Amino acid sequence: MNKDEKIIKKLENEPSYKIKMLINFVIVVALIFWSTTGLRTTGFNSRGITIVSGIFKGFINPNMDLINLTKEGIPYLLLETMAIAFVGTVVGSILALPFGFLTSLNIVPSFIAYIIRVFLVMVRTIPTIVYGLIFIRIVGPGPFAGALTMAVTSVGMMSKLFSESIMDIDKDILEALDAMGLNTFEKIWHGILPQLSAIFLSTVIYRFDINLRDATILGLVGAGGIGAPLIFSINGFKWNEAGSILLCLIVLILLIEYFSTKLRNRLVKGY
């Protein structure tokens, strides 16, 4: 039996595509139904409805006096939030790069890769807000705690994405470098980084988008940025202040999203 006949026979022995789709659909529906059994609701809360309506009123009539150049002004707090996200992303990406190589099975022995993967899974398991509370206890409240939190939470995700990119590289190049007698470091420097530098930078920019949003949340626990004034405004029913903060935050995130998307496309796709 030649190769083509073996392939045809294997395809004939495959279960029907429709049957597989039906089985998958039944499994998904069953999981959704099972998940809904754990949901409990107590109905709408009048306080929650008041807060939502108040925020919408703040959108319509924001307090423009907060848009000033003092340290209490929205522009300064947004700049602080961006700085926390940026520093955390840069430090996290530097730390994630060696972890990305150490978890790649085509670079290091499998037992080393699996040990470090387990460690990174543990790092990713802990929520960002918990890291924020931990670092506030260690270094005190403020932007430094926020930057440390962003760095640690970035390591888990970016090292995983770096590793997946490294696993997909052209193996012929590595084999050629092996034949030339290059060591592991030389193979990384000459064979891997030139292939993946654009993808790595795109991953870093994507993580910065995520960190910018997370940095806002960290402000709620005292880790610097715009989050603390926002929650104080909402708790104090100062809807005009909350509306102005949210409007400026939305504008900032939209601008960052637009420019980061353009930059990622230019790095990866060339346009």
C-alpha positions in Angstrom: 0.0 0.0 0.0 1.5 3.3 -1.1 1.4 6.6 0.8 -1.6 8.0 -1.0 -3.7 4.9 -0.3 -2.7 5.0 3.4 -3.9 8.6 3.6 -7.2 7.8 1.9 -7.8 4.8 4.2 -7.1 7.0 7.2 -9.6 9.6 6.1 -12.2 7.0 5.5 -11.7 5.7 9.0 -12.2 9.2 10.5 -15.5 9.7 12.2 -18.1 11.9 10.4 -17.4 15.6 10.6 -21.1 16.3 11.3 -21.1 13.8 14.2 -18.0 15.4 15.7 -19.6 18.9 15.4 -22.8 17.6 17.1 -20.8 16.0 19.9 -18.9 19.2 20.5 -22.1 21.3 20.4 -23.7 19.0 23.0 -20.7 19.2 25.2 -20.6 23.0 25.0 -24.3 23.3 25.8 -24.0 21.0 28.7 -21.1 23.0 30.1 -23.0 26.2 29.8 -26.0 24.8 31.5 -23.8 23.3 34.3 -22.1 26.7 34.7 -25.4 28.6 35.1 -26.4 26.4 38.0 -23.9 28.2 40.2 -25.2 31.6 39.5 -27.2 33.4 42.2 -28.9 36.7 41.9 -30.6 38.9 44.4 -32.1 41.2 41.8 -31.3 44.8 41.1 -29.8 47.0 43.8 -31.2 50.5 44.0 -27.8 51.9 45.1 -26.2 50.3 42.0 -28.8 51.9 39.7 -28.2 55.3 41.4 -24.4 55.0 40.8 -24.9 54.0 37.1 -27.3 56.8 36.4 -25.0 59.3 38.3 -22.0 58.3 36.1 -24.1 58.9 33.0 -25.1 62.3 34.3 -21.3 63.0 34.9 -20.6 62.1 31.3 -23.1 64.7 30.1 -21.9 67.4 32.5 -18.2 66.7 33.5 -16.2 68.9 35.8 -13.8 70.6 33.5 -12.0 72.3 36.4 -10.1 69.0 37.1 -8.4 69.2 33.7 -5.4 71.3 35.0 -1.7 71.0 35.2 -1.4 70.5 38.9 -0.5 67.2 40.6 -4.2 66.8 41.5 -5.3 67.4 37.9 -6.5 64.6 35.6 -3.6 65.0 33.0 -0.9 64.5 35.7 -2.8 61.4 37.1 -3.2 59.9 33.6 0.5 60.5 32.9 1.4 58.8 36.2 -0.9 55.8 35.2 0.9 55.6 31.8 4.3 55.8 33.5 3.3 52.9 35.9 2.2 50.8 33.0 5.2 51.7 30.8 7.9 51.0 33.5 6.1 47.8 34.5 5.9 46.6 30.9 9.6 47.3 30.2 10.9 45.6 33.4 8.5 42.7 32.9 9.5 42.2 29.3 13.2 42.2 30.2 12.6 39.6 32.9 10.3 37.5 30.6 12.8 37.2 27.8 15.1 34.7 29.5 12.1 32.8 30.9 10.7 32.6 27.3 13.9 30.8 26.2 14.1 28.6 29.3 10.6 27.3 28.7 11.2 26.5 25.0 11.6 22.8 24.4 13.6 23.3 21.3 16.2 25.3 23.2 16.7 23.7 26.6 16.2 20.2 28.0 12.6 19.3 28.7 12.9 18.8 32.5 14.2 22.4 32.9 11.5 23.8 30.6 8.7 22.0 32.5 10.0 23.1 36.0 10.1 26.8 34.9 6.7 26.4 33.2 5.2 25.3 36.5 6.7 28.3 38.3 5.3 30.7 35.7 1.9 29.1 35.9 2.0 29.8 39.6 2.9 33.4 38.9 0.0 33.8 36.5 -2.4 32.3 38.9 -2.3 35.1 41.4 -4.6 38.1 40.4 -3.1 41.5 39.7 -5.0 43.1 42.6 -3.4 40.6 45.0 0.1 41.5 43.8 -0.8 45.1 44.3 -1.8 44.6 47.9 1.4 42.6 48.5 3.7 45.2 47.1 1.9 48.0 48.9 2.7 46.2 52.2 6.4 45.7 51.1 7.3 49.2 49.7 4.3 51.3 50.8 1.5 52.8 48.7 2.3 54.8 45.6 3.4 54.4 41.9 6.5 52.3 42.8 4.2 49.5 44.1 2.1 49.8 41.0 5.1 49.5 38.7 6.4 46.4 40.6 3.0 44.8 40.3 2.8 45.5 36.6 6.3 44.0 36.1 5.5 40.8 37.9 2.2 40.2 36.3 3.7 40.9 32.9 6.4 38.2 33.3 3.9 35.4 33.4 2.0 36.3 30.2 4.9 37.6 28.1 7.2 34.6 28.9 4.4 32.3 27.7 3.9 34.3 24.4 7.7 34.5 23.9 8.1 30.8 24.4 5.3 30.0 21.9 7.0 32.3 19.3 10.4 30.6 19.9 8.8 27.1 19.5 7.5 28.2 16.0 10.8 29.4 14.6 12.4 27.9 11.5 14.2 24.8 12.7 16.4 24.6 9.6 18.2 27.7 10.8 18.9 26.1 14.1 20.2 23.0 12.5 22.5 25.0 10.3 23.8 26.9 13.3 24.4 23.5 15.1 26.4 22.3 12.1 28.5 25.5 12.3 29.4 24.6 15.9 27.6 27.6 17.6 26.7 27.3 21.3 23.3 28.0 22.7 23.9 31.7 23.3 25.2 32.2 19.8 22.3 30.4 18.3 19.9 32.6 20.3 21.8 35.8 19.3 22.3 35.0 15.6 19.5 32.6 14.7 16.4 33.4 16.9 16.4 37.0 17.9 16.6 38.3 14.2 13.6 36.2 13.4 11.5 37.1 16.4 12.4 40.7 17.3 9.3 42.1 15.6 7.0 39.6 17.2 8.6 40.2 20.6 8.1 44.0 20.3 4.5 43.5 19.2 3.9 41.3 22.3 5.4 44.0 24.5 3.2 46.7 23.0 0.1 44.4 23.4 1.0 43.9 27.1 1.4 47.7 27.6 -2.3 48.0 26.4 -3.3 45.5 29.1 -1.1 47.1 31.8 -2.6 50.5 31.2 -6.0 49.2 32.1 -4.7 47.2 35.0 -2.8 50.3 36.3 -6.1 52.1 36.6 -7.5 49.3 38.7 -4.4 49.3 40.9 -5.1 52.9 41.9 -8.1 51.6 43.8 -5.9 49.9 46.3 -3.4 52.8 46.6 -0.8 51.8 44.0 -0.8 55.3 42.3 -2.5 56.6 39.2 -6.0 57.7 38.3 -7.9 54.8 40.1 -8.0 56.3 43.6 -9.5 59.7 42.6 -12.1 57.8 40.5 -13.3 55.5 43.3 -13.3 58.5 45.7 -15.5 60.5 43.4 -17.9 57.6 42.9 -18.1 56.8 46.7 -18.6 60.5 47.4 -21.4 60.8 44.7 -19.3 63.4 42.9 -20.7 62.4 39.5 -19.3 65.4 37.6 -15.7 64.6 38.8 -16.2 60.8 38.0 -17.6 61.7 34.6 -14.6 63.9 33.7 -12.1 61.3 34.9 -13.8 58.5 32.9 -14.1 60.6 29.8 -10.4 61.5 29.9 -9.5 57.9 30.6 -11.5 56.6 27.7 -9.9 59.1 25.3 -6.4 58.1 26.5 -7.1 54.4 26.1 -8.6 54.9 22.6 -5.5 56.9 21.5 -3.2 54.2 22.9 -5.2 51.5 21.3 -5.1 53.2 17.9 -1.3 54.0 17.9 -0.4 50.6 19.4 -2.4 48.7 16.7 -0.8 50.7 14.0 2.7 50.0 15.4 2.0 46.3 15.9 0.8 46.0 12.3 3.9 47.8 11.0 6.2 45.6 13.1 4.6 42.2 12.2 3.0 42.8 8.8 5.1 45.6 7.5 2.3 48.2 6.9 
